[in-house]
């Protein structure tokens, strides 16, 4: 008998398809200013329609392999979701005001409800998104969200950030690993060692920045020679200076926390997306520069603050353009043929899909 031939994996020719974003500040400013004015005039009711207009603009200007994404949400479903959340928050705050003991039990109940809100929100956002007329879906369950967001959050704060990569692994696995495109699976299981590889720099920045902020506060508090004019008011004056110094030290501490968070977010996004496989054949790719991402985020925030919000459209377009340039898809074969095959299987956009999309609860 002839010797058995060894089995070899199929040799797929990978082709990189970069994402591109074609939106402009001038175009989006017109949409943004109308959204802001109508939202104010309608006391917030128009915010649901504003979100749909904004999302359709950004989705429609995000391109992959010559095709753009589409956003199909119905504004009234977003409005209903926001009303539900608003009623819950108002009821909770009124209960805290008049029945504090009962408010504690409601808080515990809300902790168990938040994973459900997150699950429904992710499912809504997936189902109203399509690419080449093929819908996304989200199949994550309640307990997966509970593990990722509640237990994961407790691990992060309970371990002072030491177990943050483990929580990040759970979150990315839940968000991306439960996505479906045209019914096809999307797998995401970032390796823990790689996540920890992105953890060291943010941890060093946070610890070092905290030490420097504490030293600054200590130096201002005890290194200055306080000489109040009126001895009778010396105690009150000193306490006032102490409080101002402590609160002043909180500003650099918050900046350090924001910087370390941005560095960590960018790094974990690279790890997670680089280990995401669509239908066993297409791989996502992310190459965010962590310092560049942090600079864009911080400068966008400062520009928005110092222009009283008028620079917000420029900041949003700037970030969307950068995130598109650092994201790509390594595909096997033509995406046109792949999407056509999925459409032939009955996974194209259908109006009946909107009947099961649920409500956008804003989580």
C-alpha positions as CSV (number, residue, x, y, z in Angstrom):
1,X,0.0,0.0,0.0
2,X,1.3,3.5,-0.8
3,X,2.4,5.5,2.2
4,X,-0.2,7.9,3.5
5,X,0.4,11.5,2.4
6,X,0.6,14.0,5.3
7,X,-2.3,16.4,5.6
8,X,-1.4,20.0,4.9
9,X,-3.4,23.1,5.8
10,X,-4.9,25.0,2.8
11,X,-2.7,27.7,1.5
12,X,-4.8,30.9,1.5
13,X,-3.4,34.0,-0.1
14,X,-3.9,36.8,2.3
15,X,-4.7,40.3,1.0
16,X,-4.7,43.3,3.3
17,X,-7.7,45.6,2.9
18,X,-7.2,48.9,4.8
19,X,-10.1,50.8,6.3
20,X,-10.5,54.4,5.1
21,X,-12.5,57.3,6.4
22,X,-13.7,60.0,4.0
23,X,-15.6,62.4,6.2
24,X,-14.6,66.0,6.5
25,X,-14.9,68.6,9.2
26,X,-17.0,70.9,7.0
27,X,-19.6,68.3,6.2
28,X,-19.9,67.0,9.7
29,X,-20.0,70.5,11.3
30,X,-23.2,71.2,9.4
31,X,-24.8,67.9,10.7
32,X,-23.5,68.5,14.2
33,X,-24.7,72.1,14.7
34,X,-28.2,71.3,13.5
35,X,-28.3,68.3,15.8
36,X,-27.2,70.4,18.8
37,X,-29.7,73.2,18.1
38,X,-32.7,70.9,17.5
39,X,-31.8,68.9,20.6
40,X,-31.8,72.0,22.7
41,X,-35.1,73.3,21.1
42,X,-36.9,70.0,21.7
43,X,-35.5,69.6,25.2
44,X,-33.5,66.5,24.3
45,X,-36.2,64.6,22.3
46,X,-34.4,65.1,19.0
47,X,-31.2,63.6,20.4
48,X,-32.4,60.2,19.2
49,X,-32.6,61.5,15.6
50,X,-29.4,63.3,16.1
51,X,-27.6,60.0,17.0
52,X,-29.0,58.3,13.9
53,X,-27.8,61.1,11.6
54,X,-24.4,61.1,13.3
55,X,-24.0,57.4,13.1
56,X,-25.1,57.2,9.5
57,X,-22.6,59.8,8.5
58,X,-19.6,58.1,10.2
59,X,-20.7,54.6,9.1
60,X,-21.3,55.8,5.6
61,X,-17.9,57.4,5.4
62,X,-16.0,54.3,6.7
63,X,-14.9,52.2,3.8
64,X,-13.5,48.7,3.4
65,X,-12.5,47.2,0.1
66,X,-14.6,49.8,-1.8
67,X,-17.8,49.5,0.2
68,X,-19.0,51.4,3.2
69,X,-20.9,50.4,6.4
70,X,-24.6,51.2,7.0
71,X,-26.5,52.1,10.1
72,X,-30.2,51.1,10.2
73,X,-31.4,52.1,13.6
74,X,-34.9,53.7,14.0
75,X,-34.8,56.9,16.0
76,X,-37.9,56.1,17.9
77,X,-36.4,52.9,19.3
78,X,-33.4,54.9,20.6
79,X,-35.8,57.5,22.1
80,X,-37.8,54.7,23.9
81,X,-34.6,53.2,25.3
82,X,-33.4,56.6,26.6
83,X,-36.8,57.2,28.2
84,X,-36.7,53.8,30.0
85,X,-33.2,54.6,31.4
86,X,-34.2,58.1,32.4
87,X,-37.2,56.9,34.3
88,X,-35.1,54.3,36.1
89,X,-32.5,56.9,37.1
90,X,-35.1,59.4,38.3
91,X,-36.9,56.7,40.3
92,X,-33.6,55.6,41.8
93,X,-32.6,59.1,42.9
94,X,-36.1,59.8,44.3
95,X,-35.9,56.6,46.3
96,X,-32.4,57.6,47.6
97,X,-33.8,61.0,48.7
98,X,-36.9,59.7,50.6
99,X,-36.2,56.0,51.3
100,X,-32.4,55.6,51.6
101,X,-32.6,52.0,52.9
102,X,-34.7,50.9,50.0
103,X,-32.3,52.8,47.7
104,X,-29.5,50.4,48.8
105,X,-31.5,47.4,47.6
106,X,-32.3,49.1,44.3
107,X,-28.6,49.8,43.8
108,X,-27.8,46.1,44.3
109,X,-30.6,45.2,41.8
110,X,-29.2,47.7,39.3
111,X,-25.8,46.1,39.6
112,X,-27.4,42.9,38.5
113,X,-29.4,44.7,35.8
114,X,-26.4,46.5,34.2
115,X,-25.1,43.3,32.4
116,X,-28.5,42.9,30.8
117,X,-28.5,46.6,29.6
118,X,-25.0,46.1,28.2
119,X,-26.0,42.8,26.5
120,X,-29.1,44.4,24.9
121,X,-27.1,47.5,23.8
122,X,-24.4,45.4,22.1
123,X,-27.1,43.3,20.4
124,X,-28.9,46.5,19.2
125,X,-25.7,48.1,17.8
126,X,-24.7,44.9,16.0
127,X,-28.1,44.3,14.4
128,X,-28.5,47.8,13.1
129,X,-25.1,47.6,11.4
130,X,-24.4,46.1,8.0
131,X,-21.6,45.8,5.5
132,X,-22.3,45.1,1.8
133,X,-26.0,44.6,2.7
134,X,-25.2,41.8,5.2
135,X,-26.1,42.3,8.9
136,X,-24.1,41.8,12.0
137,X,-25.5,40.1,15.0
138,X,-24.6,39.6,18.7
139,X,-25.2,36.4,20.6
140,X,-23.7,37.1,24.0
141,X,-25.7,36.2,27.0
142,X,-26.3,37.7,30.4
143,X,-23.8,35.8,32.5
144,X,-21.0,36.5,30.0
145,X,-21.7,40.2,30.4
146,X,-21.8,39.8,34.2
147,X,-18.4,38.1,34.3
148,X,-16.8,40.6,31.9
149,X,-18.2,43.9,33.3
150,X,-19.2,43.2,37.0
151,X,-16.7,40.6,38.1
152,X,-14.1,42.1,35.8
153,X,-14.6,45.5,37.2
154,X,-14.4,44.2,40.8
155,X,-11.1,42.5,39.8
156,X,-9.6,45.7,38.4
157,X,-10.4,47.8,41.5
158,X,-9.9,45.1,44.0
159,X,-6.4,44.3,42.7
160,X,-5.5,47.9,42.2
161,X,-5.2,47.3,38.5
162,X,-2.9,44.2,38.8
163,X,-5.6,41.9,37.2
164,X,-6.8,44.5,34.6
165,X,-5.4,42.4,31.7
166,X,-7.6,39.4,32.8
167,X,-10.7,41.6,32.9
168,X,-9.7,43.1,29.5
169,X,-9.5,39.6,28.1
170,X,-13.0,38.8,29.3
171,X,-14.4,42.0,28.0
172,X,-12.9,41.7,24.5
173,X,-13.8,38.1,24.3
174,X,-17.4,39.0,25.2
175,X,-17.7,41.9,22.8
176,X,-16.0,40.5,19.7
177,X,-16.2,36.8,20.3
178,X,-20.0,36.9,20.3
179,X,-20.3,39.0,17.2
180,X,-21.6,37.4,14.0
181,X,-21.4,38.6,10.4
182,X,-24.1,37.0,8.2
183,X,-24.4,34.3,10.7
184,X,-20.7,33.4,10.5
185,X,-18.7,33.3,13.7
186,X,-16.1,35.8,14.9
187,X,-13.5,34.5,17.3
188,X,-11.5,36.7,19.7
189,X,-9.4,35.2,22.5
190,X,-6.5,37.6,23.2
191,X,-3.6,36.0,25.0
192,X,-3.0,37.0,28.6
193,X,0.7,37.4,28.2
194,X,0.3,39.8,25.4
195,X,-2.2,41.9,27.3
196,X,0.2,42.0,30.2
197,X,2.8,43.2,27.7
198,X,0.7,46.3,27.1
199,X,0.0,46.7,30.9
200,X,3.5,47.6,32.1
201,X,3.9,51.1,30.5
202,X,0.5,52.4,31.7
203,X,1.2,51.0,35.1
204,X,4.6,52.7,35.3
205,X,3.1,56.0,34.1
206,X,0.3,55.8,36.6
207,X,2.5,54.9,39.6
208,X,5.2,57.3,38.7
209,X,2.7,60.1,38.0
210,X,0.9,59.5,41.3
211,X,4.2,59.7,43.2
212,X,5.1,62.9,41.5
213,X,1.7,64.4,42.1
214,X,1.9,63.4,45.8
215,X,5.4,64.9,46.0
216,X,4.1,68.1,44.4
217,X,1.3,68.4,46.9
218,X,3.6,67.7,49.8
219,X,6.1,70.3,48.6
220,X,3.4,73.0,48.2
221,X,1.8,72.1,51.6
222,X,4.9,72.0,53.7
223,X,7.5,73.8,51.7
224,X,5.9,77.2,51.7
225,X,6.2,79.6,54.6
226,X,2.6,80.6,55.5
227,X,2.4,84.0,57.2
228,X,-1.2,85.0,57.7
229,X,-1.8,88.6,58.6
230,X,-4.3,88.1,61.3
231,X,-3.1,85.5,63.9
232,X,-6.7,84.9,65.0
233,X,-7.6,83.6,61.6
234,X,-4.3,81.6,61.1
235,X,-6.0,78.2,61.6
236,X,-8.8,78.8,59.1
237,X,-6.5,80.4,56.6
238,X,-4.1,77.4,56.8
239,X,-6.9,74.9,56.4
240,X,-8.1,76.8,53.3
241,X,-4.6,76.8,51.7
242,X,-4.3,73.1,52.5
243,X,-7.7,72.3,50.8
244,X,-6.8,74.3,47.7
245,X,-3.4,72.5,47.5
246,X,-4.9,69.1,47.8
247,X,-7.6,69.8,45.2
248,X,-4.9,71.3,43.0
249,X,-2.9,68.1,43.2
250,X,-5.9,66.2,42.0
251,X,-5.7,67.8,38.6
252,X,-2.3,66.3,37.6
253,X,-3.5,63.0,39.2
254,X,-6.5,62.9,37.0
255,X,-4.3,63.7,34.0
256,X,-2.0,60.9,34.9
257,X,-5.0,58.5,35.2
258,X,-6.4,59.6,31.8
259,X,-3.0,59.2,30.1
260,X,-2.4,55.7,31.5
261,X,-5.9,54.7,30.6
262,X,-5.4,55.9,27.0
263,X,-2.1,54.0,26.7
264,X,-3.7,50.9,28.1
265,X,-6.8,51.1,25.9
266,X,-4.8,51.5,22.7
267,X,-2.5,48.6,23.6
268,X,-5.2,46.1,24.5
269,X,-7.2,47.1,21.3
270,X,-4.1,46.2,19.2
271,X,-3.8,42.8,21.0
272,X,-7.5,41.9,20.8
273,X,-8.1,42.9,17.2
274,X,-4.9,41.2,16.0
275,X,-6.2,38.0,17.4
276,X,-9.7,38.3,16.0
277,X,-10.7,35.9,13.1
278,X,-13.9,36.2,11.1
279,X,-15.3,32.9,9.8
280,X,-12.0,31.2,10.2
281,X,-10.6,33.0,7.2
282,X,-10.4,36.8,7.6
283,X,-8.2,38.4,10.3
284,X,-8.5,41.9,11.7
285,X,-5.4,44.0,12.2
286,X,-4.8,47.0,14.5
287,X,-1.6,49.1,14.7
288,X,-2.4,52.0,17.0
289,X,0.6,54.0,18.1
290,X,-0.1,54.4,21.8
291,X,1.6,57.8,22.2
292,X,0.0,59.1,19.0
293,X,-3.4,57.9,20.2
294,X,-2.9,59.5,23.6
295,X,-1.8,62.8,22.0
296,X,-4.8,62.9,19.7
297,X,-7.2,62.2,22.5
298,X,-5.8,64.7,24.9
299,X,-5.4,67.5,22.3
300,X,-9.0,66.8,21.1
301,X,-10.3,67.2,24.6
302,X,-8.3,70.5,25.2
303,X,-9.4,71.9,21.8
304,X,-13.1,71.1,22.6
305,X,-12.9,72.7,26.0
306,X,-11.1,75.9,25.0
307,X,-13.4,76.4,22.0
308,X,-16.5,75.8,24.2
309,X,-17.4,72.8,22.2
310,X,-17.1,74.3,18.7
311,X,-14.1,72.1,17.9
312,X,-16.0,68.9,18.6
313,X,-16.7,68.1,14.9
314,X,-13.0,68.6,14.0
315,X,-12.0,66.4,17.0
316,X,-14.4,63.6,16.0
317,X,-13.3,63.6,12.4
318,X,-9.7,63.6,13.4
319,X,-10.1,60.6,15.6
320,X,-12.2,58.7,13.2
321,X,-9.7,59.3,10.4
322,X,-6.8,58.1,12.6
323,X,-8.6,55.0,13.8
324,X,-9.4,54.0,10.2
325,X,-5.8,54.4,9.1
326,X,-4.6,52.0,11.8
327,X,-7.2,49.3,11.1
328,X,-7.2,46.7,8.3
329,X,-8.6,43.3,7.4
330,X,-6.4,40.5,6.1
331,X,-8.8,38.7,3.8
332,X,-8.6,35.4,1.8
333,X,-10.0,36.1,-1.6
334,X,-12.4,38.8,-2.7
335,X,-14.8,40.3,-0.1
336,X,-17.2,40.9,-3.0
337,X,-17.5,37.2,-3.6
338,X,-17.7,36.4,0.1
339,X,-20.5,38.9,0.8
340,X,-22.4,37.7,-2.3
341,X,-22.2,34.1,-1.0
342,X,-23.6,35.3,2.4
343,X,-26.5,37.2,0.6
344,X,-27.4,34.0,-1.3
345,X,-27.7,32.2,2.0
346,X,-30.4,34.7,3.0
347,X,-28.3,36.9,5.4
348,X,-28.8,40.1,3.5
349,X,-30.5,43.1,5.1
350,X,-34.2,42.6,5.6
351,X,-36.9,44.8,7.0
352,X,-38.0,42.0,9.2
353,X,-34.7,42.2,11.1
354,X,-35.7,45.6,12.4
355,X,-38.6,44.0,14.3
356,X,-36.2,42.1,16.6
357,X,-33.5,44.7,17.0
358,X,-34.7,45.8,20.4
359,X,-34.1,49.2,22.0
360,X,-30.9,51.2,22.4
361,X,-30.5,51.5,26.2
362,X,-27.4,53.6,25.9
363,X,-25.1,51.2,27.8
